[in-house]
Amino acid sequence: MLEPGDRVPDVTVFDTDVHPVRLTELAAQGPLLLAFYLYDWTGT
């Protein structure tokens, strides 16, 4: 788990238009809020 002030892992994620972007590029623009939805695409 990341804590406030931790370095952002340099991973590739997808933006709202489903374009790949590096997380460090997004973090350079300002603070980020990441949300993960368990079972979001399972129909449950």
C-alpha atoms as an extended CHARMM CRD file, in Angstrom:
* protein
*
        44  EXT
         1         1  MET       CA              0.0000000000        0.0000000000        0.0000000000  PROA      1               0.0000000000
         2         2  LEU       CA              1.2190000000        3.4790000000       -0.7940000000  PROA      2               0.0000000000
         3         3  GLU       CA              1.3370000000        6.1370000000        1.8580000000  PROA      3               0.0000000000
         4         4  PRO       CA              1.1870000000        9.9010000000        1.3270000000  PROA      4               0.0000000000
         5         5  GLY       CA              4.5500000000       11.0490000000        0.0160000000  PROA      5               0.0000000000
         6         6  ASP       CA              5.5220000000        7.6340000000       -1.4430000000  PROA      6               0.0000000000
         7         7  ARG       CA              6.9100000000        7.5490000000       -4.9820000000  PROA      7               0.0000000000
         8         8  VAL       CA              4.4630000000        6.5610000000       -7.6770000000  PROA      8               0.0000000000
         9         9  PRO       CA              5.2710000000        3.2080000000       -9.3220000000  PROA      9               0.0000000000
        10        10  ASP       CA              6.0530000000        3.6880000000      -13.0120000000  PROA      10              0.0000000000
        11        11  VAL       CA              3.2820000000        1.5450000000      -14.4940000000  PROA      11              0.0000000000
        12        12  THR       CA              1.1330000000        1.9680000000      -17.5830000000  PROA      12              0.0000000000
        13        13  VAL       CA             -2.5770000000        2.5860000000      -17.0250000000  PROA      13              0.0000000000
        14        14  PHE       CA             -5.3910000000        3.5920000000      -19.3780000000  PROA      14              0.0000000000
        15        15  ASP       CA             -7.0060000000        7.0200000000      -19.4100000000  PROA      15              0.0000000000
        16        16  THR       CA            -10.7160000000        7.6900000000      -19.8570000000  PROA      16              0.0000000000
        17        17  ASP       CA            -10.3150000000        7.3850000000      -23.6470000000  PROA      17              0.0000000000
        18        18  VAL       CA             -8.5830000000        3.9840000000      -23.2360000000  PROA      18              0.0000000000
        19        19  HSD       CA             -5.2000000000        5.3620000000      -24.2940000000  PROA      19              0.0000000000
        20        20  PRO       CA             -2.1650000000        3.9730000000      -22.4580000000  PROA      20              0.0000000000
        21        21  VAL       CA             -0.3860000000        6.5200000000      -20.2770000000  PROA      21              0.0000000000
        22        22  ARG       CA              2.3620000000        6.1690000000      -17.6870000000  PROA      22              0.0000000000
        23        23  LEU       CA              1.2490000000        6.8490000000      -14.1460000000  PROA      23              0.0000000000
        24        24  THR       CA              4.3100000000        9.0150000000      -13.5250000000  PROA      24              0.0000000000
        25        25  GLU       CA              3.2390000000       11.2750000000      -16.4270000000  PROA      25              0.0000000000
        26        26  LEU       CA             -0.1610000000       11.7670000000      -14.8160000000  PROA      26              0.0000000000
        27        27  ALA       CA              1.3990000000       12.3890000000      -11.4040000000  PROA      27              0.0000000000
        28        28  ALA       CA              3.6180000000       15.1130000000      -12.8730000000  PROA      28              0.0000000000
        29        29  GLN       CA              0.4340000000       17.0740000000      -13.6800000000  PROA      29              0.0000000000
        30        30  GLY       CA             -0.7430000000       17.1310000000      -10.0610000000  PROA      30              0.0000000000
        31        31  PRO       CA             -2.2240000000       14.9600000000       -7.3100000000  PROA      31              0.0000000000
        32        32  LEU       CA             -3.9210000000       11.7070000000       -8.2920000000  PROA      32              0.0000000000
        33        33  LEU       CA             -6.7720000000        9.7360000000       -6.8460000000  PROA      33              0.0000000000
        34        34  LEU       CA             -6.7890000000        6.0930000000       -7.9220000000  PROA      34              0.0000000000
        35        35  ALA       CA             -9.8620000000        3.9380000000       -7.4380000000  PROA      35              0.0000000000
        36        36  PHE       CA            -10.0780000000        0.2100000000       -8.0670000000  PROA      36              0.0000000000
        37        37  TYR       CA            -13.3880000000       -1.5820000000       -8.4460000000  PROA      37              0.0000000000
        38        38  LEU       CA            -13.3870000000       -5.2390000000       -7.5060000000  PROA      38              0.0000000000
        39        39  TYR       CA            -15.6590000000       -7.2550000000       -9.8290000000  PROA      39              0.0000000000
        40        40  ASP       CA            -16.4680000000       -4.1740000000      -11.9370000000  PROA      40              0.0000000000
        41        41  TRP       CA            -16.7050000000       -6.1660000000      -15.1800000000  PROA      41              0.0000000000
        42        42  THR       CA            -18.0940000000       -9.4360000000      -13.8460000000  PROA      42              0.0000000000
        43        43  GLY       CA            -21.7810000000       -8.5240000000      -13.8070000000  PROA      43              0.0000000000
        44        44  THR       CA            -22.0850000000       -9.2280000000      -10.0680000000  PROA      44              0.0000000000
